Each structure stands twice: as C-alpha cells, then as structure tokens.
Amino acid sequence: MAKKAESTLPNMLLALTAIALVAAAALAALNGVTKEPIAQAQQAKVERAISAVLPAFDRLEDRDVDGTLCHIGYDADGNFVGAAVEAGNDKGFGGHLQLMVGFDKEGQVAGYQILETHETPGLGAKADQWFQEGNKGDIIGSRPADGALGVKKDGGTVDAISGSTITSRAFLGIVNDASEVFSNITI
C-alpha cells in the first residue's frame, strides 16, 4: 500500500499548484478550440445586422469615423445608399448596450439591431422590438439630426419602454450618438 503524503504546508501548496496548473492548461486548450468559432459567430451576427438595418446595397466599405466603426453601403452604380453605425454605451440598467443603427442617405433611421445587451428580460430586453416600426416607441424613419431623440418623460417624443426608462434613455442616447457619427461620414 502506498504511503500517504504528510499533510504539511509545502505538500499542500505543491498539490494546489499542480491542480491549478492542470486546470489552467485545460482552460487554455478549451479557449484555443472555441476562440475561432466564437469570432466567426460574432462576425456572422454583425453581417446579419448590417443587412437588416441598411437599405438595399451591393457593396460595403468599412470605415472608422471618429473612432466608431461604420459600414457604408453603395448601390451597383457606386451611389451612397446609407450607413450602418456600430455604437454603444454603458448607461443601460443592466450595463453595456451595443447596437447596429442603420441610416438611409438622408440620415433617417432605417433600422436597428441589438448586438449586445444585459437588460432585464421582460423589461429592458423589450428594446429589440419596442422601437421598431409600428410599435409604441417607433423611431424608424426619424431623423435624429433634426432634434435628438428622447423619452417623453424627459421632454422628448418617444414612448419609453414601460418600467424601463433607464434602458430607453440609454438606447436613444446610442441612436443619437450614431446619428452624430453618421453626420461626420464623408462620401
């Protein structure tokens, strides 16, 4: 029968160090296996969002505008049709909120998609539909450059999500920021 190691501080530290090294190696290997599929899934999500929020386009040009990634759409003749702006902030009730906001060539909101959210299910998470065309907080077709979008509670024109004013403010703030970036795109 093998002799049991003595329970001393050095033996315990050695055992815990060995366990930590094995666990770290396993996590590093798992990260290496999943890193590329996660990146591909995120890229596919961004590509779907661009297609959903931009007017019909044939060619895209990615450009950094004021530190913000913009996807600029052109038709088959090379005419500008609009841009999708990736924007976000940490002002949501649940923290970070990231959107893809599409604008037509006149600067009107053509659509939006939520790329990342940590909002409360059933409340703030309703933003994915609340501000869409035909819904209560509809912002599609609005032109934030003509006057910043805001919730009615703050003197604005947009209905906030019931019970989720903080998320609504954060969301509309992102759309306004994206509109400002859009206005700085030079074609």
C-alpha positions as CSV (number, residue, x, y, z in Angstrom):
1,M,0.0,0.0,0.0
2,A,1.3,3.4,-0.9
3,K,2.3,5.7,1.8
4,K,0.0,8.8,2.2
5,A,1.9,12.1,1.8
6,E,2.2,14.0,5.0
7,S,-0.2,16.9,5.4
8,T,2.3,19.8,5.6
9,L,2.1,23.3,4.2
10,P,4.7,22.7,1.5
11,N,2.9,19.5,0.4
12,M,-0.5,21.2,0.3
13,L,1.0,24.1,-1.7
14,L,2.6,21.7,-4.1
15,A,-0.7,19.8,-4.6
16,L,-2.7,23.0,-5.1
17,T,-0.1,24.4,-7.5
18,A,-0.3,21.1,-9.6
19,I,-4.1,21.3,-9.6
20,A,-4.1,25.0,-10.7
21,L,-1.6,24.2,-13.5
22,V,-3.7,21.4,-14.8
23,A,-6.8,23.5,-14.7
24,A,-5.1,26.5,-16.4
25,A,-3.8,24.2,-19.2
26,A,-7.3,22.7,-19.7
27,L,-8.9,26.2,-19.8
28,A,-6.2,27.4,-22.3
29,A,-6.8,24.4,-24.5
30,L,-10.6,25.0,-24.4
31,N,-10.1,28.6,-25.2
32,G,-8.0,27.7,-28.2
33,V,-10.6,25.4,-29.5
34,T,-13.6,27.8,-29.1
35,K,-11.9,31.1,-29.9
36,E,-12.3,30.9,-33.7
37,P,-15.9,29.6,-33.8
38,I,-17.0,32.4,-31.3
39,A,-15.3,35.0,-33.5
40,Q,-17.0,33.6,-36.6
41,A,-20.4,33.6,-34.9
42,Q,-19.9,37.2,-33.8
43,Q,-18.9,38.3,-37.3
44,A,-21.9,36.5,-38.8
45,K,-24.2,38.3,-36.3
46,V,-22.7,41.7,-37.3
47,E,-23.1,40.8,-41.0
48,R,-26.8,39.9,-40.5
49,A,-27.3,43.1,-38.5
50,I,-25.8,45.2,-41.3
51,S,-28.1,43.6,-43.9
52,A,-31.1,44.1,-41.6
53,V,-30.6,47.8,-40.9
54,L,-29.3,49.2,-44.2
55,P,-31.3,50.0,-47.3
56,A,-30.6,47.6,-50.2
57,F,-26.9,47.7,-51.1
58,D,-24.4,45.9,-53.4
59,R,-21.1,46.9,-51.9
60,L,-19.9,47.7,-48.4
61,E,-17.0,49.8,-47.2
62,D,-15.9,49.6,-43.6
63,R,-14.5,52.8,-42.2
64,D,-13.5,54.2,-38.8
65,V,-15.3,57.5,-38.3
66,D,-14.5,59.4,-35.1
67,G,-13.3,56.1,-33.5
68,T,-16.6,54.3,-34.4
69,L,-16.9,51.5,-36.9
70,C,-19.2,52.3,-39.8
71,H,-20.3,50.1,-42.7
72,I,-21.1,52.3,-45.7
73,G,-23.4,50.9,-48.3
74,Y,-23.3,51.6,-52.1
75,D,-25.6,50.5,-54.9
76,A,-24.3,48.8,-58.1
77,D,-23.6,52.2,-59.7
78,G,-21.4,53.2,-56.7
79,N,-24.0,55.6,-55.2
80,F,-24.2,56.0,-51.5
81,V,-27.3,54.4,-50.1
82,G,-26.7,54.6,-46.3
83,A,-24.5,53.5,-43.4
84,A,-24.7,51.2,-40.5
85,V,-23.0,52.5,-37.4
86,E,-21.9,50.3,-34.5
87,A,-22.4,52.2,-31.3
88,G,-22.9,51.5,-27.6
89,N,-22.7,52.8,-24.1
90,D,-22.7,51.5,-20.5
91,K,-25.8,53.5,-19.4
92,G,-28.3,50.7,-19.6
93,F,-29.9,49.4,-16.5
94,G,-28.0,46.2,-17.0
95,G,-24.8,47.9,-18.1
96,H,-23.4,47.8,-21.6
97,L,-25.8,48.0,-24.6
98,Q,-24.4,47.7,-28.2
99,L,-26.4,48.5,-31.3
100,M,-26.1,48.5,-35.1
101,V,-28.0,51.5,-36.3
102,G,-28.8,51.9,-40.0
103,F,-29.3,55.3,-41.7
104,D,-30.5,55.9,-45.2
105,K,-28.7,58.6,-47.3
106,E,-30.9,61.3,-45.8
107,G,-29.9,60.4,-42.3
108,Q,-33.2,58.8,-41.3
109,V,-33.1,55.7,-39.1
110,A,-33.6,52.8,-41.5
111,G,-33.4,50.1,-38.8
112,Y,-31.5,48.8,-35.8
113,Q,-30.4,45.6,-34.3
114,I,-29.2,44.9,-30.8
115,L,-25.7,43.3,-30.8
116,E,-25.2,43.1,-27.1
117,T,-27.5,43.6,-24.1
118,H,-27.6,42.8,-20.4
119,E,-31.0,44.3,-19.8
120,T,-33.7,42.7,-17.6
121,P,-35.7,40.0,-19.5
122,G,-39.3,41.2,-19.9
123,L,-38.4,44.8,-19.3
124,G,-35.4,46.4,-20.9
125,A,-34.8,43.5,-23.2
126,K,-38.0,44.6,-25.0
127,A,-35.9,47.2,-26.7
128,D,-35.2,44.7,-29.5
129,Q,-38.8,45.3,-30.7
130,W,-40.1,48.4,-28.8
131,F,-38.5,51.0,-31.1
132,Q,-39.2,49.1,-34.4
133,E,-41.6,50.3,-37.0
134,G,-45.3,50.0,-36.0
135,N,-44.5,49.5,-32.3
136,K,-45.2,52.0,-29.5
137,G,-41.7,53.6,-29.4
138,D,-41.2,53.6,-33.2
139,I,-38.1,55.5,-34.3
140,I,-37.8,54.1,-37.8
141,G,-37.9,57.0,-40.3
142,S,-37.0,59.6,-37.7
143,R,-34.0,61.9,-38.3
144,P,-32.1,62.4,-35.0
145,A,-30.0,65.2,-36.6
146,D,-33.2,67.3,-36.7
147,G,-33.6,67.0,-32.9
148,A,-32.2,64.5,-30.6
149,L,-34.5,61.6,-29.8
150,G,-35.6,61.5,-26.2
151,V,-38.2,59.8,-24.0
152,K,-41.4,61.8,-23.3
153,K,-40.6,61.8,-19.6
154,D,-37.6,64.0,-20.4
155,G,-39.5,66.2,-22.9
156,G,-38.8,64.1,-25.9
157,T,-41.1,62.5,-28.4
158,V,-40.5,58.8,-27.9
159,D,-42.5,56.5,-25.6
160,A,-40.2,54.8,-23.1
161,I,-40.4,51.1,-22.5
162,S,-42.9,50.7,-19.6
163,G,-40.9,50.2,-16.4
164,S,-37.6,50.6,-18.2
165,T,-36.9,54.3,-18.6
166,I,-33.2,53.9,-18.0
167,T,-32.8,51.4,-20.8
168,S,-34.9,53.6,-23.1
169,R,-32.7,56.6,-22.3
170,A,-29.5,54.6,-23.0
171,F,-30.9,53.2,-26.2
172,L,-32.0,56.6,-27.6
173,G,-28.7,58.0,-26.5
174,I,-26.9,55.4,-28.6
175,V,-29.1,56.2,-31.6
176,N,-28.3,59.9,-31.2
177,D,-24.6,59.2,-30.9
178,A,-24.8,57.0,-34.0
179,S,-26.6,59.8,-35.9
180,E,-23.8,62.2,-35.0
181,V,-21.2,59.8,-36.3
182,F,-23.3,59.3,-39.4
183,S,-23.3,63.1,-40.0
184,N,-19.5,63.0,-40.0
185,I,-19.2,60.4,-42.8
186,T,-17.7,62.0,-45.9
187,I,-18.5,60.3,-49.2
